[in-house]
């Protein structure tokens, strides 16, 4: 698991506490009941704080899955895909 995944999973857990950690990598708007407009804003705020990035409204609306969020972050953060050992 990469540092990006560890930190992003923590953000998702904060925004969607009903998800088990094993469910987070496959989380989408369609399979996460609490991923409504407030959930999306909470998630965006947690990610922005954790990673020091800012998402525009157009980007926030397009982030409809863990995979989409991760891909967007990987574009913004240098060395985001570096593997972290021992975690």
C-alpha positions in Angstrom: 0.0 0.0 0.0 1.3 3.4 -0.9 1.5 6.5 1.4 -1.2 8.0 -0.9 -3.5 5.0 -0.4 -3.0 5.0 3.4 -3.8 8.8 3.6 -6.7 8.6 1.2 -8.2 5.7 3.0 -8.1 7.7 6.2 -9.9 10.5 4.4 -12.6 8.2 3.1 -13.0 6.6 6.6 -13.5 10.1 8.0 -16.1 11.1 5.4 -17.9 7.7 5.3 -17.5 6.1 8.8 -20.0 3.3 7.9 -17.6 1.9 5.3 -15.2 -0.9 6.4 -11.6 -0.3 5.5 -11.8 -3.2 3.0 -14.7 -1.5 1.2 -13.0 1.8 0.7 -10.9 1.0 -2.4 -14.1 0.0 -4.2 -16.3 2.8 -2.9 -18.3 4.8 -5.5 -21.2 7.2 -5.4 -23.5 4.4 -6.5 -22.5 1.9 -3.8 -22.0 4.2 -0.8 -25.3 5.5 0.6 -23.7 8.3 2.6 -21.9 9.7 -0.5 -24.4 12.4 -1.2 -23.7 16.2 -1.7 -22.7 16.6 2.0 -20.6 13.5 1.9 -18.8 14.7 -1.2 -18.0 18.1 0.4 -16.8 16.5 3.6 -14.6 14.1 1.6 -13.2 17.0 -0.5 -12.5 19.1 2.6 -10.7 16.1 4.3 -8.6 15.4 1.2 -7.7 19.1 0.7 -6.6 19.3 4.3 -4.7 16.1 4.3 -2.9 16.6 0.9 -2.7 20.4 0.7 -4.5 20.4 -2.6 -7.5 22.4 -3.8 -10.2 20.9 -6.0 -12.4 23.2 -8.2 -16.1 22.6 -8.2 -15.9 21.0 -11.6 -13.3 18.5 -10.4 -15.2 17.7 -7.1 -18.3 16.8 -9.2 -16.3 14.4 -11.4 -14.8 12.4 -8.5 -17.4 9.7 -8.1 -15.2 6.8 -6.9 -12.1 6.1 -4.8 -10.3 5.2 -8.0 -11.2 8.6 -9.6 -10.1 10.5 -6.5 -6.9 8.5 -6.3 -6.1 9.2 -10.0 -6.7 12.9 -9.6 -4.4 13.1 -6.5 -1.7 11.1 -8.3 -1.6 13.8 -11.0 -1.2 16.5 -8.3 1.3 14.9 -5.9 4.9 14.1 -6.8 5.9 10.5 -6.2 2.3 9.6 -5.2 2.7 6.0 -6.4 5.8 5.2 -4.3 5.3 2.0 -2.4 5.5 2.1 1.4 6.8 -1.0 3.0 5.9 -2.3 6.4 2.4 -0.6 6.6 
